[in-house]
Amino acid sequence: MGKVKTNAMRILENNKIEYEEIEYDLGGEFKSAVDAGKKSHVDLNIMYKTIATISKENEIIIYLLRSYDSIDMKKAAKVAGVKSISILPTKNLKAKVGYQRGETTPLAMKKDYPVFIDDSAKDLDKMIVSGGKCGVSLKLNPFDLAKVVNGKFENIRQ
């Protein structure tokens, strides 16, 4: 393991979930999950981004999609059982979920929010998600991640 130990890593270790830590230098400001994937030299098909949304009922809902996919807001709202959702504004991320843009992980959030993982991850042996800090990602089994975050696999991509 590297020098950095994040709360996301601690949760995985406490649950005896195997993971690989991937550290990389962003070389400046975080741009996107695709950019992070390229800088860390990983297969973009297994690099997933975390999207925090808010429903009309003011519920926070978390979605994970491949780095290059776009979320289908109607599908995403439907699987969460809400009328509609919108992306949580960047300025509200830290206060609501405990992370800033570029570090948001489905693990170790301020509360146990509902988590939906795009069903494309079901076909993978490993997926990569944010480790809870810019420049740190975690490679792990999608089903292990789903177990720890009580996540559900659904088709939420466009």
Beta strands, then each sheet from edge to edge (+ up, - down):
strand 1: 20-23
strand 2: 48-55
strand 3: 60-66
strand 4: 85-87
strand 5: 115-118
strand 6: 127-133
strand 7: 136-140
strand 8: 152-154
sheet 1: 1+ 7- 6+
sheet 2: 4+ 2- 3+ 5+ 8+
end
